[in-house]
């Protein structure tokens, strides 16, 4: 890895840690303040990139957790953010698990799967029926999942059975490999 790449990773790690500190210390309002609101879109793009860019699984998980906190804070209150969650953020949840550095046999991947499922649960809690319909009728079929799998996935997510859902995801990913 070149010095430039190492410096870039260090800078991104610091940026993600800063945003993580804001959302975990209940300072999300700072992001939507008029003086800072122009930076929100760029921050969301950077977080999405951090979710999928490896090979640092802990950093990816941190970005997913930040997105979860933002969904919990802003979801259901702003129609444009809700649309963003469906069209941009939800697909990232599945892109995370499809990255070449994501190795299902590596136990270190499990916290990332759990974080992704917790993010989806937060999306479900904040957006309700529209989220469930989009997930089962658009997102899951778009990645090749059957209607039966989509229904089972959505039911487990709605019931909050995240451990069972994580096992189902692992099983599905293992059979796809």
ABEGO torsion letter per residue (X at the ends): XBAAAAAAAAAAAAAAAAAAAAAAAGAAAAAABAAAAAAAAAAAAAAAAAAABOABAAAAAAAAAAAAAAAAAABGABAAAAAAAAAAAAAAAAAAAABAABBAABAAAAAAAAAAAAAAAAAAAAAEAAAAAAAAAAAAAAAGBBAAAAAAAAAAAAAGBAAAAAAAAAAAAAAAX
